[in-house]
Amino acid sequence: MPSRISAELAHLARLARDGGLDLSQVSLRVKADLLMSTPHPAPDDLALFGEMATALVPGVDEATAVILARKVAGWRHAPPSVLEALRARGGDVLVALVRHGMPLHPIEFEALAGHDDSALAGALGERADLTATATLMLAERGDRTIDFALMANTAINLPRTALDLLLARSREDAGYAHPLLARRDISSAELAPLFLFAGLDRRLAMLDSLAAQDSLSPSERRQPVSHDAFMGWLAMAADDQNGAFGALASHLGGGPALARAIAADHSRDLAALSLTAAGASVEDATRFLIRLGDEAAHSVERIFAVVALMRSVRPTVALRLVMQVSGTPMPAATRKGQYQPAMDPSGTPARIGPARPESATADILRKLGVRREQG
């Protein structure tokens, strides 16, 4: 018998002699420990344990039932009757079973994901075998504790819709940024909305990903902000920061959401990126940032950092980034009324162009013949 089990039995014996122990409360735990210490329990012993659990689990106290649930939930030899008896207790016992790996069918995941008990849903979010449907159902609950359980569960892939919900909440709750950035199964492009919270290496990866997207699907080239418009922003920067941020956001097509995001970012990285997206030169953008007169404006180190950031980003990439950070859809491209033929009608195997007139062909041949004679 393992020494741990021997010590526990000795402790139980002392409690029994002192009259402070109801053996029915611990007999299941002792039997479970004995069986679980055996690599291949005998079928008769498992059957006897199942009968004992069915009889005693309904009457044991909550603490004993929870301890037993933690022990047997993920045990591969656990008799189904034991799990069913514990499951029938519900409450904290069911939470312990779910958290510690009780086998579940896919349909059971969905049923538990919709359960009113948030503790049960949170335990479900920790499961390595959580289904995509149940993951989305849990994310849609909007419960912060459940969200953090999902984000910390690196054994599952977050469905795109669930990730979008979590990223949207990160704009209001900065606490979401760290667990999402810690995941390595999410691409840098998908995590671009968290740019302001990312470290240098992750920022560079995000910029590279967005630049690749922009190369494959170029954004519409925008006219840089006019001198008069920029001077208006500059005049507002010192006395009316919110007005200046609102004008900048409006120019980019971002609206109030982008304006609020720029104002909330005291590092002024987002303001610098927005100015770059608007086509302002690095020098003009720096003037604007200094004119704000805030803590960042008085930090030489911070000013050098935002200047380096602006020099490293193309305006079209900066526009994509600021829109993702603020959660604003990219402005729709304006359609130009210019006809662009999809295929040259001069002739391809799939689309043969009209033959040239005979007279034109003869005239070309005559000219070529003249040139050859002259050559």
MARNUZA-963750 format. One record per residue (C-alpha): residue in three letters; x, y, z; residue number from 1. Coordinates in steps of 0.25 Angstrom, whole numbers, plus 5000, padded with zeros to 4 digits. Layout:
<pts>
> residuo	px	py	pz	num
> Ala	X	Y	Z	NUM
...
</pts>
This chain:
<pts>
> residuo	px	py	pz	num
> Met	5000	5000	5000	1
> Pro	5006	5014	4996	2
> Ser	5011	5022	5008	3
> Arg	5002	5033	5005	4
> Ile	4990	5024	5006	5
> Ser	4995	5018	5019	6
> Ala	4997	5032	5025	7
> Glu	4983	5036	5022	8
> Leu	4977	5023	5028	9
> Ala	4985	5025	5041	10
> His	4980	5039	5041	11
> Leu	4965	5034	5039	12
> Ala	4967	5024	5050	13
> Arg	4972	5034	5060	14
> Leu	4959	5043	5057	15
> Ala	4950	5031	5058	16
> Arg	4956	5027	5072	17
> Asp	4954	5042	5076	18
> Gly	4939	5041	5072	19
> Gly	4941	5052	5062	20
> Leu	4939	5045	5049	21
> Asp	4927	5040	5041	22
> Leu	4933	5029	5033	23
> Ser	4922	5030	5022	24
> Gln	4928	5044	5019	25
> Val	4942	5038	5016	26
> Ser	4940	5024	5012	27
> Leu	4938	5028	4997	28
> Arg	4950	5036	4997	29
> Val	4959	5025	5003	30
> Lys	4953	5015	4993	31
> Ala	4956	5024	4982	32
> Asp	4970	5027	4986	33
> Leu	4973	5012	4987	34
> Leu	4967	5009	4974	35
> Met	4974	5021	4967	36
> Ser	4987	5016	4973	37
> Thr	4986	5003	4965	38
> Pro	4990	5004	4950	39
> His	4979	4994	4946	40
> Pro	4968	4993	4956	41
> Ala	4960	4979	4957	42
> Pro	4947	4980	4950	43
> Asp	4940	4975	4963	44
> Asp	4946	4986	4971	45
> Leu	4942	4996	4961	46
> Ala	4928	4990	4961	47
> Leu	4927	4990	4977	48
> Phe	4932	5005	4977	49
> Gly	4921	5009	4967	50
> Glu	4911	5002	4976	51
> Met	4917	5009	4988	52
> Ala	4916	5023	4981	53
> Thr	4902	5021	4977	54
> Ala	4898	5019	4991	55
> Leu	4906	5029	4998	56
> Val	4909	5041	4989	57
> Pro	4895	5047	4991	58
> Gly	4897	5047	5006	59
> Val	4911	5052	5008	60
> Asp	4914	5067	5011	61
> Glu	4917	5077	4999	62
> Ala	4932	5077	5003	63
> Thr	4934	5062	5002	64
> Ala	4926	5061	4989	65
> Val	4935	5073	4983	66
> Ile	4948	5066	4987	67
> Leu	4943	5052	4981	68
> Ala	4939	5059	4968	69
> Arg	4952	5065	4967	70
> Lys	4959	5052	4968	71
> Val	4950	5043	4959	72
> Ala	4946	5054	4948	73
> Gly	4958	5051	4939	74
> Trp	4961	5037	4944	75
> Arg	4960	5027	4932	76
> His	4955	5016	4940	77
> Ala	4944	5024	4947	78
> Pro	4931	5016	4947	79
> Pro	4920	5023	4940	80
> Ser	4911	5021	4952	81
> Val	4920	5029	4961	82
> Leu	4921	5041	4951	83
> Glu	4906	5041	4949	84
> Ala	4904	5041	4964	85
> Leu	4913	5052	4966	86
> Arg	4907	5060	4954	87
> Ala	4893	5059	4960	88
> Arg	4898	5067	4972	89
> Gly	4900	5079	4963	90
> Gly	4906	5092	4968	91
> Asp	4920	5092	4972	92
> Val	4921	5077	4970	93
> Leu	4917	5078	4956	94
> Val	4927	5090	4954	95
> Ala	4938	5081	4960	96
> Leu	4935	5070	4950	97
> Val	4935	5079	4938	98
> Arg	4947	5086	4942	99
> His	4955	5074	4944	100
> Gly	4952	5066	4932	101
> Met	4939	5059	4933	102
> Pro	4936	5053	4919	103
> Leu	4926	5061	4911	104
> His	4919	5059	4898	105
> Pro	4919	5071	4888	106
> Ile	4904	5073	4891	107
> Glu	4907	5074	4906	108
> Phe	4917	5085	4904	109
> Glu	4907	5093	4897	110
> Ala	4896	5090	4908	111
> Leu	4906	5094	4919	112
> Ala	4911	5106	4911	113
> Gly	4896	5112	4912	114
> His	4895	5108	4927	115
> Asp	4891	5120	4936	116
> Asp	4902	5116	4946	117
> Ser	4914	5125	4942	118
> Ala	4924	5117	4951	119
> Leu	4920	5105	4942	120
> Ala	4922	5112	4929	121
> Gly	4935	5118	4934	122
> Ala	4940	5103	4937	123
> Leu	4935	5099	4924	124
> Gly	4944	5110	4917	125
> Glu	4956	5104	4923	126
> Arg	4954	5090	4916	127
> Ala	4964	5086	4906	128
> Asp	4954	5079	4898	129
> Leu	4944	5090	4897	130
> Thr	4936	5091	4884	131
> Ala	4936	5103	4875	132
> Thr	4921	5104	4876	133
> Ala	4922	5104	4891	134
> Thr	4934	5114	4891	135
> Leu	4925	5124	4883	136
> Met	4914	5122	4892	137
> Leu	4922	5125	4904	138
> Ala	4928	5137	4898	139
> Glu	4915	5143	4894	140
> Arg	4911	5143	4909	141
> Gly	4919	5155	4911	142
> Asp	4924	5150	4925	143
> Arg	4938	5155	4928	144
> Thr	4942	5143	4937	145
> Ile	4938	5134	4925	146
> Asp	4945	5142	4915	147
> Phe	4958	5141	4923	148
> Ala	4956	5126	4924	149
> Leu	4955	5125	4909	150
> Met	4967	5134	4906	151
> Ala	4976	5126	4916	152
> Asn	4972	5113	4910	153
> Thr	4983	5112	4899	154
> Ala	4979	5097	4896	155
> Ile	4967	5102	4888	156
> Asn	4966	5111	4875	157
> Leu	4957	5123	4877	158
> Pro	4947	5124	4866	159
> Arg	4948	5137	4858	160
> Thr	4935	5142	4863	161
> Ala	4939	5139	4877	162
> Leu	4952	5146	4875	163
> Asp	4945	5158	4869	164
> Leu	4936	5159	4882	165
> Leu	4948	5159	4891	166
> Leu	4956	5169	4883	167
> Ala	4944	5178	4883	168
> Arg	4944	5177	4899	169
> Ser	4959	5180	4899	170
> Arg	4956	5194	4894	171
> Glu	4948	5197	4907	172
> Asp	4956	5188	4917	173
> Ala	4971	5188	4915	174
> Gly	4972	5175	4924	175
> Tyr	4968	5167	4911	176
> Ala	4981	5171	4904	177
> His	4991	5163	4911	178
> Pro	4985	5149	4911	179
> Leu	4981	5151	4896	180
> Leu	4995	5156	4892	181
> Ala	5001	5144	4900	182
> Arg	4994	5134	4890	183
> Arg	5003	5129	4879	184
> Asp	4992	5123	4871	185
> Ile	4986	5136	4867	186
> Ser	4993	5144	4855	187
> Ser	4999	5157	4857	188
> Ala	4990	5163	4847	189
> Glu	4978	5158	4855	190
> Leu	4984	5164	4867	191
> Ala	4986	5178	4861	192
> Pro	4975	5184	4869	193
> Leu	4984	5182	4881	194
> Phe	4996	5190	4875	195
> Leu	4997	5200	4886	196
> Phe	4999	5189	4896	197
> Ala	5008	5181	4889	198
> Gly	5024	5180	4891	199
> Leu	5033	5184	4880	200
> Asp	5035	5171	4873	201
> Arg	5020	5168	4873	202
> Arg	5018	5183	4867	203
> Leu	5028	5180	4856	204
> Ala	5021	5167	4852	205
> Met	5007	5174	4852	206
> Leu	5012	5185	4843	207
> Asp	5019	5175	4834	208
> Ser	5006	5167	4833	209
> Leu	4998	5180	4830	210
> Ala	5008	5184	4820	211
> Ala	5007	5170	4813	212
> Gln	4991	5172	4813	213
> Asp	4993	5186	4807	214
> Ser	5002	5180	4796	215
> Leu	4992	5169	4792	216
> Ser	4980	5178	4793	217
> Pro	4984	5193	4792	218
> Ser	4976	5203	4799	219
> Glu	4971	5215	4791	220
> Arg	4982	5226	4790	221
> Arg	4977	5238	4798	222
> Gln	4981	5252	4796	223
> Pro	4989	5257	4807	224
> Val	4983	5267	4817	225
> Ser	4983	5281	4811	226
> His	4992	5292	4817	227
> Asp	4980	5300	4822	228
> Ala	4973	5288	4828	229
> Phe	4985	5284	4836	230
> Met	4988	5298	4841	231
> Gly	4973	5298	4846	232
> Trp	4977	5285	4854	233
> Leu	4990	5292	4859	234
> Ala	4982	5304	4864	235
> Met	4972	5295	4872	236
> Ala	4983	5286	4877	237
> Ala	4987	5295	4889	238
> Asp	4973	5299	4893	239
> Asp	4964	5289	4889	240
> Gln	4970	5275	4888	241
> Asn	4957	5268	4886	242
> Gly	4953	5277	4875	243
> Ala	4966	5275	4868	244
> Phe	4965	5259	4870	245
> Gly	4951	5260	4865	246
> Ala	4955	5268	4852	247
> Leu	4966	5258	4850	248
> Ala	4957	5246	4852	249
> Ser	4947	5252	4843	250
> His	4957	5254	4832	251
> Leu	4961	5240	4832	252
> Gly	4946	5235	4832	253
> Gly	4947	5229	4846	254
> Gly	4937	5238	4853	255
> Pro	4935	5238	4868	256
> Ala	4941	5225	4871	257
> Leu	4954	5228	4866	258
> Ala	4954	5242	4872	259
> Arg	4951	5235	4886	260
> Ala	4962	5225	4884	261
> Ile	4972	5236	4880	262
> Ala	4969	5244	4892	263
> Ala	4970	5232	4901	264
> Asp	4984	5228	4897	265
> His	4993	5237	4905	266
> Ser	5005	5231	4898	267
> Arg	5001	5239	4886	268
> Asp	5005	5227	4877	269
> Leu	4991	5226	4871	270
> Ala	4991	5241	4869	271
> Ala	5004	5240	4861	272
> Leu	4999	5228	4853	273
> Ser	4986	5236	4850	274
> Leu	4994	5248	4845	275
> Thr	5003	5239	4837	276
> Ala	4990	5233	4831	277
> Ala	4985	5247	4828	278
> Gly	4998	5249	4819	279
> Ala	5004	5260	4829	280
> Ser	5019	5260	4828	281
> Val	5027	5255	4840	282
> Glu	5031	5269	4843	283
> Asp	5017	5275	4843	284
> Ala	5012	5263	4851	285
> Thr	5023	5266	4861	286
> Arg	5019	5280	4862	287
> Phe	5004	5276	4865	288
> Leu	5008	5266	4876	289
> Ile	5017	5276	4883	290
> Arg	5006	5287	4882	291
> Leu	4997	5278	4890	292
> Gly	5006	5281	4902	293
> Asp	5003	5269	4910	294
> Glu	5012	5259	4917	295
> Ala	5016	5252	4904	296
> Ala	5020	5266	4898	297
> His	5029	5269	4909	298
> Ser	5037	5256	4908	299
> Val	5048	5256	4898	300
> Glu	5049	5241	4898	301
> Arg	5034	5240	4895	302
> Ile	5035	5250	4883	303
> Phe	5047	5242	4878	304
> Ala	5039	5229	4879	305
> Val	5027	5234	4871	306
> Val	5036	5241	4861	307
> Ala	5042	5227	4859	308
> Leu	5029	5221	4858	309
> Met	5024	5231	4847	310
> Arg	5036	5229	4839	311
> Ser	5034	5213	4839	312
> Val	5019	5213	4834	313
> Arg	5013	5216	4820	314
> Pro	5001	5225	4821	315
> Thr	4992	5214	4815	316
> Val	4997	5204	4825	317
> Ala	4995	5214	4836	318
> Leu	4981	5216	4832	319
> Arg	4978	5201	4833	320
> Leu	4984	5201	4847	321
> Val	4977	5213	4853	322
> Met	4964	5207	4848	323
> Gln	4966	5194	4854	324
> Val	4971	5200	4867	325
> Ser	4958	5208	4868	326
> Gly	4949	5197	4863	327
> Thr	4945	5206	4851	328
> Pro	4942	5199	4838	329
> Met	4951	5204	4827	330
> Pro	4945	5215	4818	331
> Ala	4939	5210	4805	332
> Ala	4947	5213	4793	333
> Thr	4941	5223	4783	334
> Arg	4937	5217	4770	335
> Lys	4943	5225	4758	336
> Gly	4936	5225	4745	337
> Gln	4947	5220	4736	338
> Tyr	4946	5208	4727	339
> Gln	4957	5198	4729	340
> Pro	4956	5186	4719	341
> Ala	4958	5173	4726	342
> Met	4965	5167	4713	343
> Asp	4972	5173	4702	344
> Pro	4963	5171	4689	345
> Ser	4976	5169	4680	346
> Gly	4975	5154	4682	347
> Thr	4977	5143	4692	348
> Pro	4973	5128	4691	349
> Ala	4960	5131	4698	350
> Arg	4957	5144	4692	351
> Ile	4961	5146	4677	352
> Gly	4961	5160	4673	353
> Pro	4956	5165	4659	354
> Ala	4965	5163	4647	355
> Arg	4972	5175	4642	356
> Pro	4967	5180	4628	357
> Glu	4974	5175	4616	358
> Ser	4978	5189	4612	359
> Ala	4984	5193	4625	360
> Thr	4992	5180	4626	361
> Ala	4998	5182	4612	362
> Asp	5001	5196	4615	363
> Ile	5009	5191	4627	364
> Leu	5017	5181	4619	365
> Arg	5020	5191	4608	366
> Lys	5026	5200	4619	367
> Leu	5034	5189	4625	368
> Gly	5039	5185	4611	369
> Val	5044	5199	4609	370
> Arg	5051	5200	4622	371
> Arg	5058	5187	4619	372
> Glu	5063	5192	4605	373
> Gln	5068	5205	4611	374
> Gly	5075	5197	4622	375
</pts>
